[in-house]
Amino acid sequence: MSISLAPVALPNFGPLGAQPKIPSTTYAARADAALQAAGTDWLVVYADREHFGNIMHLSGFEPRFEEALLLLGPGGRRIIITGNESESYAAIAGLPGLDVLRAQTFSLLGQDRSQNPRLSDRLREAGIKSGDSIGLVGWKYLAAEEDEEYGQSFFVPHFIVNALRRAIGHSARLVDATPVLMHPETGHRAIIDVDQLAAFEWAAVRCSDALFRVVAGAREGDTEFEALGRLGYEGDPVNVHTMFASVSAGESIIGLRSPTTRRLKKGDGVTTALGYWGALSSRAGLLTDHDEGFLKPSKAYFEALITWYETADIGVTGGDLFSAVTEKLKSAGLNSALNPGHLGSHEEWLHSPVRPGSTERLRSGMPFQVDVIPVPMPAGWALNCEDMVAFADVGLREEIRQRYPDMHARIAARRAFMEDQLGVTLSDNILPFSSTPLYLPPFWLRSGNVLVRK
């Protein structure tokens, strides 16, 4: 594989248009399917400000300051229980037939609790009764190797678990139903519908466009705040803290940190990341115009990225993809800091089938983050290229073409760009969502010079 640095202009892949919306019928279908899959009388879904993806997927609502529960139950019962501030905000939900109850114990400390303070009262009013079975969805779940009682352990505040147990009786069935939504192959959020894919692609365009303004605009003498200010941020909801870090040669870079007033110097290692609901983009490199020593690992890393794009496909196991990418990295003395690829969603990281020995397969409808972070790197160096893709079989691609023709055209243009300009041919089933697809400038002061395969 011959990799070189070449001037490649980043094209405009087409107009973005209006933001896609999720139809109420889609939310209703999701809610009904999740309750049926749980196999319990009730499905209770936990959410808070950070852990909101499950409730958002099922209802279109997410609490802004406090905790919330979504209750799906017999006879089509659909109820949100939340606190003082999110009670009125629940009107934004797209799930039809939704009732809203307030439990003020979910409210922030010091707020009024004089009217509806007790969660147990609200659960009873919702219709949960002694002897009912409940599938409880937390924000992640334990695997069998982590705890001998993994099916009875919940990533939900203990007082909520206690209230549910009291409501149904301690002998009744309360089980962890989180895998119904979050399993990395069969979870209802791992394989999503065309409307959600369209919403995530729309977000990925805005996210990647904003991030690359930072990369292309960074200049010696900027503070990190000034460099990141070129995002042109317009208020899109984010799924991670926005990151920017720079260091001098010989210093360790901490990629997760937020910007500071540190001023950029030529030769610095630089890294930045931006995440919106359904999308994340990240780039890292050197703030210089050329460095022959840095170019060598950059080329090796780019080869590993190409391996990812040319191995990943519908039906491929996560274990095989893990092995292909990590073996390519190891040939250059590198490894992947985390899983080389994971499911994306409203959160930055939902789950990942890409693990050593995993038999879970990539499937049509999966939104995916190409997340190959090379380690170890010498102190003062940073290298990264993360973007969103999705997997879609011929039927789903045709649905995208018919329902979202502009999205279909943008994806086709990105695929052609990757093949014609970057030398990377994708399976028909891989849909690049980013406006900077595999576009990796190792030297930010020459951001139009990127790695290509010849």
C-alpha positions in Angstrom: 0.0 0.0 0.0 1.6 3.3 -1.1 0.5 6.3 0.9 1.5 9.9 0.1 0.8 13.5 1.0 -1.0 15.3 -1.7 -3.0 18.6 -2.3 -6.7 17.6 -2.4 -9.4 20.2 -2.3 -12.4 19.4 0.0 -15.5 19.8 -2.2 -19.0 20.9 -1.3 -21.0 17.7 -1.2 -24.4 19.3 -1.7 -26.9 21.5 0.1 -28.0 20.4 3.6 -31.6 21.6 3.6 -34.1 21.3 6.4 -33.4 19.3 9.5 -35.1 15.9 9.4 -37.8 15.2 11.9 -38.8 11.9 13.5 -42.5 11.1 12.8 -44.8 10.4 15.8 -45.7 7.1 14.2 -42.0 6.1 14.4 -41.8 6.9 18.1 -45.0 4.9 18.7 -43.6 1.9 16.8 -40.4 2.0 18.7 -42.2 2.2 22.1 -44.5 -0.7 21.2 -41.6 -2.9 19.9 -39.4 -2.2 22.9 -42.2 -3.2 25.4 -42.9 -6.3 23.5 -39.2 -7.3 23.3 -38.9 -6.8 27.1 -41.6 -9.4 27.7 -42.8 -7.7 30.9 -45.9 -5.9 31.9 -44.1 -2.6 32.1 -40.9 -1.2 30.5 -39.5 1.6 32.7 -36.7 3.7 31.1 -34.4 5.9 33.2 -32.9 9.2 32.0 -30.9 12.1 33.4 -29.1 15.0 31.8 -26.1 12.9 30.8 -27.9 9.6 30.2 -30.8 10.5 28.0 -30.4 8.5 24.8 -32.8 5.7 25.6 -35.7 7.9 26.6 -34.9 10.2 23.6 -35.1 7.3 21.2 -38.4 6.1 22.5 -40.2 9.4 23.1 -38.3 12.4 21.6 -38.0 13.9 25.1 -34.9 14.2 27.2 -34.7 15.9 30.7 -32.7 19.1 30.7 -31.8 19.4 34.4 -33.1 16.4 36.3 -34.0 12.7 36.2 -37.0 11.3 34.4 -38.7 8.0 33.8 -40.6 6.8 30.7 -43.2 4.1 31.6 -44.6 1.9 28.8 -47.3 -0.4 30.0 -50.5 -2.4 29.5 -53.3 -1.1 27.3 -50.9 1.3 25.5 -50.0 3.3 28.6 -47.3 5.9 27.9 -46.2 8.1 30.8 -43.3 10.4 31.5 -42.5 11.1 35.2 -40.2 14.1 35.7 -39.5 17.0 37.9 -40.4 20.7 38.1 -38.4 22.1 35.2 -38.9 19.3 32.7 -42.7 19.0 33.2 -43.5 21.8 30.7 -40.6 20.8 28.5 -42.1 17.3 28.0 -44.5 18.9 25.5 -41.6 18.5 23.0 -42.0 14.7 23.0 -43.0 13.1 19.8 -44.5 10.0 21.3 -48.3 10.1 20.9 -50.7 9.4 23.7 -48.2 10.5 26.3 -49.2 11.5 29.8 -46.9 13.6 32.0 -46.7 13.2 35.8 -44.5 15.2 38.1 -42.5 13.7 40.9 -40.8 16.7 42.6 -38.2 14.4 44.2 -36.7 14.4 40.6 -36.3 18.2 40.9 -33.0 20.0 41.8 -32.2 20.5 45.5 -34.0 23.4 47.1 -36.9 23.5 44.6 -40.5 23.1 45.7 -41.6 19.7 46.9 -44.9 20.6 48.5 -47.2 19.2 45.8 -46.0 15.9 44.4 -42.9 14.9 46.3 -43.2 11.1 46.3 -42.2 9.0 43.4 -44.0 6.0 44.8 -47.3 7.9 44.6 -46.7 8.7 40.9 -45.9 5.1 40.1 -49.1 4.0 41.7 -51.1 6.7 39.8 -49.5 5.5 36.6 -51.0 2.1 37.1 -48.1 0.0 38.4 -49.4 -2.5 41.0 -48.4 -5.4 43.1 -47.5 -8.5 41.1 -46.7 -6.6 37.9 -43.4 -7.4 36.1 -41.0 -4.6 35.1 -38.1 -4.4 32.7 -35.9 -1.6 33.8 -33.7 0.2 31.3 -30.6 2.0 32.7 -27.9 3.8 30.9 -25.7 0.8 30.5 -25.7 -2.8 31.7 -23.4 -5.5 33.2 -22.2 -8.5 31.3 -22.1 -12.0 32.8 -18.3 -11.8 33.4 -18.7 -8.6 35.4 -21.1 -9.8 38.2 -22.8 -13.0 39.1 -26.1 -11.1 39.5 -25.7 -9.1 36.3 -29.4 -9.4 35.5 -30.4 -7.9 38.8 -28.0 -5.0 38.7 -29.2 -1.7 37.4 -27.4 1.5 36.3 -30.2 3.5 37.8 -30.3 5.4 41.1 -31.0 3.1 44.0 -34.0 5.1 45.3 -35.8 4.5 41.9 -35.1 0.7 42.1 -36.4 0.7 45.6 -39.6 2.5 44.7 -40.2 0.1 41.8 -39.7 -3.0 44.0 -42.1 -1.6 46.6 -44.7 -0.9 43.9 -44.7 -4.4 42.5 -43.7 -6.3 45.7 -40.3 -7.8 46.4 -41.3 -11.2 45.0 -42.4 -9.8 41.7 -40.2 -9.7 38.6 -37.8 -6.7 38.1 -35.2 -7.4 35.5 -32.6 -5.4 33.6 -34.0 -4.8 30.1 -31.3 -2.4 29.0 -30.0 -4.8 26.3 -33.3 -4.5 24.6 -32.2 -1.1 23.5 -28.4 -1.1 23.8 -27.2 -4.6 22.8 -24.4 -4.0 20.2 -26.0 -6.2 17.5 -29.7 -6.6 18.3 -30.5 -3.6 20.4 -33.3 -1.4 19.1 -30.9 1.6 19.1 -28.2 -0.3 17.3 -30.3 -0.7 14.2 -32.2 2.4 13.4 -34.8 3.6 10.9 -34.3 5.8 7.8 -35.6 8.9 9.6 -33.1 8.6 12.4 -30.3 7.9 10.0 -31.3 11.1 8.1 -31.3 13.1 11.3 -27.8 11.8 12.2 -26.4 12.5 8.8 -27.7 16.0 9.0 -26.0 16.4 12.3 -22.8 14.8 11.0 -22.6 17.4 8.2 -22.9 20.3 10.6 -20.5 18.7 13.1 -17.7 17.9 10.6 -18.0 21.3 8.8 -17.6 23.1 12.1 -14.7 21.0 13.2 -12.8 21.4 10.0 -13.1 25.2 10.2 -11.0 24.9 13.4 -8.4 22.6 11.7 -8.1 24.8 8.6 -8.1 28.1 10.5 -5.7 27.3 13.4 -2.7 29.7 13.4 0.5 30.2 15.4 -0.3 32.7 18.2 -3.9 31.8 18.6 -5.1 30.9 22.1 -6.9 27.6 22.2 -10.1 29.5 22.8 -9.5 31.5 19.6 -8.7 28.5 17.6 -11.9 26.7 18.7 -13.9 29.8 18.2 -13.8 29.2 14.5 -16.4 26.4 15.0 -19.1 29.0 14.4 -21.2 27.1 16.9 -24.9 27.7 16.4 -26.4 25.9 19.4 -26.7 22.3 18.1 -27.2 19.9 21.1 -23.9 18.3 22.0 -23.1 14.8 23.3 -19.6 15.5 24.7 -17.7 18.4 26.0 -16.0 20.2 23.1 -12.3 19.5 23.2 -9.2 21.3 22.1 -5.7 20.7 23.4 -2.2 21.7 22.4 1.3 20.9 23.7 4.9 21.6 23.0 7.3 18.9 21.9 8.0 16.5 24.7 4.9 17.2 26.6 2.0 14.7 27.0 -1.2 15.7 25.3 -4.6 15.2 27.0 -7.1 14.9 24.3 -10.2 15.1 26.4 -9.6 18.5 27.9 -11.3 21.7 27.1 -9.5 24.8 25.6 -7.4 27.2 27.7 -5.7 30.5 27.1 -2.5 28.7 26.0 -1.1 30.1 22.8 -0.3 27.9 19.9 3.3 27.6 18.7 4.6 26.1 15.4 5.4 22.5 16.0 2.8 21.9 18.7 0.8 18.7 18.9 -2.9 19.7 18.4 -6.1 17.8 18.8 -9.8 18.8 18.7 -13.2 17.0 18.8 -16.8 18.1 18.5 -19.9 15.9 19.0 -23.5 16.6 18.2 -26.5 14.3 18.7 -25.8 11.4 16.3 -22.3 12.6 15.2 -18.8 13.2 16.3 -15.7 14.4 14.3 -12.1 14.6 15.6 -8.8 15.5 14.1 -5.3 15.6 15.6 -1.9 16.4 14.1 0.9 18.9 14.2 0.6 22.7 13.9 3.3 22.9 11.2 3.7 22.8 7.5 5.8 19.6 7.4 7.7 17.2 9.6 9.2 14.1 7.9 9.5 12.2 11.2 5.8 12.7 11.9 4.8 11.7 8.4 5.9 8.1 8.8 3.5 7.1 11.6 0.8 9.2 9.9 1.0 7.1 6.8 0.9 3.9 8.9 -2.1 5.2 10.7 -3.8 6.1 7.4 -3.2 2.5 6.2 -5.1 1.3 9.3 -8.0 3.6 8.6 -8.1 2.3 5.0 -8.1 -1.2 6.4 -11.1 -0.3 8.6 -13.1 1.2 5.6 -12.3 -1.7 3.3 -12.9 -4.5 5.9 -16.1 -3.2 7.6 -19.3 -4.4 5.9 -22.7 -5.9 6.7 -22.2 -9.4 8.0 -18.6 -8.9 9.1 -18.1 -9.8 12.8 -16.8 -7.2 15.2 -14.0 -9.6 16.1 -12.8 -9.8 12.5 -12.8 -6.0 12.1 -11.0 -5.6 15.4 -8.3 -8.1 14.3 -7.8 -6.5 10.8 -7.3 -3.0 12.1 -5.2 -3.8 15.2 -2.9 -6.1 13.2 -2.3 -3.4 10.7 -1.5 -1.0 13.5 0.8 -3.5 15.2 2.8 -3.8 12.0 3.8 -0.2 12.6 4.3 -0.5 16.3 0.9 1.0 17.2 -2.3 -0.1 18.8 -5.8 1.3 19.1 -6.4 3.2 22.3 -10.1 2.0 22.5 -12.3 -0.2 20.3 -11.5 0.6 16.7 -15.1 1.6 15.9 -18.3 1.8 17.9 -22.0 2.5 17.6 -22.9 6.2 17.6 -26.2 7.7 18.7 -27.5 10.6 20.7 -24.7 9.8 23.0 -21.2 9.7 21.5 -20.8 6.0 22.4 -23.7 3.6 22.6 -21.9 0.2 22.6 -19.5 -1.6 20.3 -19.5 -5.0 18.6 -15.8 -4.4 17.6 -14.1 -6.3 20.4 -11.5 -9.1 20.5 -13.2 -12.3 19.5 -16.6 -10.8 19.1 -19.1 -12.8 17.0 -21.6 -9.9 16.9 -22.0 -8.8 13.3 -22.3 -5.4 11.6 -25.9 -5.0 10.4 -27.9 -2.8 8.1 -29.1 0.3 9.9 -26.2 0.7 12.2 -24.8 4.2 12.8 -21.1 3.9 13.4 -18.2 6.0 14.6 -14.8 5.2 13.0 -12.8 5.6 16.1 -9.2 4.4 15.6 -6.9 6.3 18.0 -3.3 5.3 17.5 -1.1 4.7 20.6 1.6 5.0 21.7 2.7 8.3 20.2 5.8 10.2 21.2 5.2 13.0 23.7 4.2 16.2 21.9 2.6 14.3 18.9 -1.1 13.8 18.3 -2.8 11.9 15.5 -6.5 11.2 15.0 -9.2 11.0 12.3 -12.8 10.2 13.5 -16.0 10.5 11.5 -19.5 9.0 11.3 -20.7 6.3 8.8 -23.7 4.1 8.6 -24.3 0.6 7.2 -27.3 0.2 4.8 -28.3 -2.7 2.6 -29.8 -2.2 -0.9 -33.3 -1.9 0.5 -32.4 0.7 3.1 -30.3 2.6 0.5 -33.3 2.7 -1.8 -35.5 4.0 1.0 -33.0 6.8 1.6 -33.0 7.6 -2.1 -36.7 7.9 -2.2 -37.3 9.6 1.2 -34.2 11.7 1.4 -32.9 12.3 -2.1 -30.5 15.1 -1.1 -28.9 12.9 1.6 -28.6 10.1 -1.0 -26.8 12.5 -3.3 -24.4 13.8 -0.6 -23.5 10.2 0.3 -22.9 9.3 -3.3 -20.6 12.4 -3.8 -18.6 11.5 -0.7 -18.1 7.9 -1.8 -16.9 9.1 -5.2 -14.6 11.6 -3.6 -13.1 8.9 -1.4 -12.5 6.6 -4.4 -11.4 9.2 -7.0 -9.4 11.6 -4.7 -8.3 9.5 -1.8 -7.9 6.1 -3.5 -10.3 4.2 -1.1 -13.0 2.0 -2.5 -15.9 1.3 -0.1 -18.5 -1.5 -0.1 -21.8 -0.3 -1.4 -23.2 -0.9 2.1 -21.0 1.8 3.8 -22.5 5.3 3.8 -20.0 8.1 4.8 -21.9 10.8 6.8 -19.1 13.3 7.4 -18.3 16.2 5.1 -14.7 15.4 5.7 -14.7 11.7 4.9 -11.3 10.2 5.7 -9.8 13.6 5.0 -6.7 13.7 7.2 -4.2 16.5 7.0 -1.3 15.6 9.4 0.0 19.2 9.2 -2.6 21.8 10.1 -0.8 24.7 8.6 -1.2 23.0 5.2 -4.7 21.6 5.9 -5.4 21.1 2.1 -2.6 18.5 1.9 -3.9 15.2 3.0 -3.0 11.5 3.0 -4.0 9.5 -0.1 -3.4 6.1 -1.5 -1.9 5.9 -4.9 
